[in-house]
Amino acid sequence: MEITVEKIKREDGSELFDPYYFYDCYAVHVESHRILTIVTYCELTAAKWLEDAKKTNNMSSRRKTLVVGFSVERRNDKFTRHGLRDTPYELLYLCIGSHCLIYQLDDPAGYFNYRPSKFLNPFFDDPKVVVVGTGIKAKAARLERDFAVKIKNAVDLNELAVKGMKRDDLDLGRYDLDRLAKAVLGKHMDVVRPKELEWFKERRPYYCHYVEMNERKVMFTTTDAYLCYRIGSQLFNTMIHGNIDSSAAPSNKKEKKKDQKKNKKVAFSFTPTDLI
């Protein structure tokens, strides 16, 4: 599967800038599908992304349930003389259709009043929002423990695949994300991943809030979130309607061109209100 990434800048080549919203913007292509990815540590930017996602869904007459691809991770497992240290997650990423948010979580003990729960919980508590991912129950429990972030409707993709595909010949409950993608979406969904991948373009000092993320890290993180979204959307649609979810994968050339045109307009006339 071909995956590419490019950082989006203004038409004159300058960096995108807003005095109230801090972010980097990327276009990630997963085969022919173009995803607009926002990378940020800024709570205002992340909150605006989530707010616009719900607003767009509420305005749509076609979809009532908002399927959100989800995952979290940390850079390195830390070992002490007592064993593996259970450290908080450092990265949270979400995908809805052609839009992805990569939010850099700070250390909850790092400074006073860091509470991502104040804008994440209202989004995750919405009964229309269904959050899908692999190993999501354990991830959600740790997210709640460390950041007080609660996901109301968390659905494990492995369990969903077992129920939706009804393939007793496949051990779907044990598949990782890549194997699950090939089983649900097709053999062409094959991701070749590097063994090691740097998170940032330069070493991130402990006192520094933000260092620009490595573009390859953005590319593979976006791909993971997108695969979660695609798998969840297709399985839900198959269980309800018995066919493929056309909103997750445009079914004809006209829909693909329309989708690409919409994303291009958003990306190159970028303002915070165009995050979704």
N, C-alpha and C positions, 0 to 999 in steps of 0.2 A: 504494500500500500504506500503510495507516494504522499509524503507530508512535507510541507515547506512553511517558512515563517519569514515575515518582513515587518520591520518596525514602521509604523505609520507616522509621517511627518506632514507639515503643512506643504502647500504647493510650492512655496519658495524654498523648501528644504529645511526650514527651521523646526525646532522642537515644539510640540504642542504644549501650551501653557495656560493655566488659569490660576488666578491668585487665591482661590478658595478650594479648588479640587486638585489633588496631586496624584498623578498617574502616568504610566506609560501605556501606549496603545499599539497593538500588533494585529496583523492579519495573518491568520494561520489557515492554510489550505490542507484539508484532509481529503485527498483525491480531488473531486471537483467542487467540494463543499467549502465555502469560505466562512471563517469564524472570526468575529471581531472580539479580541481579548483585551481586557483592561487589567493591568497589573498595578496594585496600589497597596500602601500601608495606611492610607487616609480613611478615617471612619466616615467622613462626609461623602467621599466618593463611593465607598462601598454601600452606604445607606441609600444614596441616590440611585445606584444601580438596582438595588432590591426594590425600591419604591417604584421605579419605572417598570420593572418586570411585572409587578402585581397590577399596576395601572394598565399596562398593555393587555394582560390576560383578562382583566375585568371588562375591558372595552371590546374584547373579541366575543362574537356570538357563536363561534365554531368550537371553542374549547373551554370547558369549565374547570377541569383539573389541570393544574400546572405541574408538569413533570420536571424535576430538577436533578441533573446529574451532579453527584457530590463525591468529594473525597477530602482527606486531610493527610498531612505527612510532616515529618521532621527530618532534618538533614542527616543526623548521625545518631546511632544508638550509643549511649554513653555507659561505660562500664566502670564500676568501682570495685573495691575489695570485697564488697558485699554482693556483687553481681550486677545485673543490668539495672541502670538507673531509669526510672519511669518518668521521663521528661515530657513537658507539654508539647502539643503540636505547634509547628511554626508556620504552616501554610494551609489555607483553606481554599478550595476551588469549586466553583459551581458552573454549570452549563445549562442554558435554556436555548434550544434551537441553534441559532447562528451567533449566539453571544455567550461569552465566558468571562467570569470574574475570578482573578487570582488575588486573594487577600492575604497579606503577610501578617500573621498573628504575632503580637509582641509577648514577651514573658509576663504572665499575669502578676508575678511578684516584682516586676522590674520598676514600675513607678505607680504612683497613687492614681486611683480612679480610671484605670484602663479597664473598660467594661464593654467589650464587643457585643455582649448579650443585649444591650439596650437597643440595638438596631437589628440584630440577627433574630432575637426571639420573636418579635412581632411578625417577621416574615415566616419563620419556621412554624409558628403557632397557627397560621392560617389553615383552616381545614381543607382549602382547595389546593394547597401546596403539598405535593408528594415527593419526597426526597429519596433518590435511589442511588445505590452504590454497593460495592463488594465489602463484606465484613462491616457493614454499616452499624450494626448494633453495638459492637465493641468500640468503634470510633465515636459514635454518638455518646456513649456512656463516659468516655474519657474527656470528650469535649465539654460535657456538662460538669464533670468533676473539676476540671481545671479553669474553665471560663464561664461557668453557669449558663452555657448555651444549650437550650433544650429543643430537640427536633421532635415535633409531635407525630408526624406521619413518616417514619423511616422504614423503607422497604428494601430488604436484602435482594440483590439481583440474582444470586444463586438460588435462593428459595423461590423467587418469582419464575426463574427459568425451569425449575423442576415442575412447578404447577402448570406453567403455560405451554411448555413444549411436550410434556408427557412422553419423554424419551427414556425408558427404563434401561436402554442399552448404553446410555451415557451417564457418567458420574458427574452430573452438572453441579451438584452441591459442593464439589471440591475444586472446580475450575477457577483459575485466576482470571483476571479481567481479559487478557489477550485470548485465552482459549474460549472464554465465554462469548467474546465478540465474534470469533470465527464460527462458533456453533450456532449463534442466534442470527447474525447478520450475513454470514457467508464466508467462504474460505479466502476471499480477496481481502478481508479485513485482517491483514497480517502486519503487525508492527515490529520492526527491527529496532531494538533498543540498545543504546550503548551500555557497557558494563558499569562505567562510572560517569557521572555527569555533575559538573560544577553548577552550583545554584546561581552564583553571581559573577559578574565580569571581573571583579576584584575582591580581595579579602574584605569581609564586612566587619568593621570594628565593633566591639561590644557596646560602645556608646552611640553608635550611628543608627538612626532610625531607618534609613533607606540607602541602598546601593542598587544600581540598575541590575536587573536580573539577566542572566545568560539567555540569549535568544533560543538556544536549543532546549533549555529547561522550560521556557515558555511554551515551546512547540509541543513537547511531550506531555507537559501538564495539561495543556488545552486538549490534546488528543485523548487523554485519560478521561477528563470530564465529559468530553463529547461522546466517547464510547459509552459511558454510563448512561447519558441521556438517550442515546440512540437505542441501546439495548432495552432500557426501561420503557421507552415509548413504544417500541415494536411489540414487546411482550404484553403490555397493557392492551394495546390495540388488537393484538391477536386473540387475547382472551375474551375481549368484549365483542369484537366485530369479525374475527376470523381472517383478517387480512393485515397487510403491512401498513404502518402509520405513515401516510404520505407527508405529514408535516415534519417527520424526522428525516425523511429522505425523499426529495422531490422526484416524482415519478416520470416526468417528461421534460423535454428540453425547454418548453416555455416556462415551466415552474422554476427550473434551474436558473434561466436567464433573469427572471423576475427577482429571485432570491439574491443573485449576485449583484443586480442593479441596485437593489435596496441597500445592501451592505456597503456598496461603493459610495452611495450618497451619504450614508451615516459616517463612514470612516473619514472622508475627505472634507466634510463640512462639520467637523467634530466640535461639539459643545457638551457640557455635562448633561444637558437634557436629552442628548441623543445616545446615551449609554445603552439603551435598549431600543 
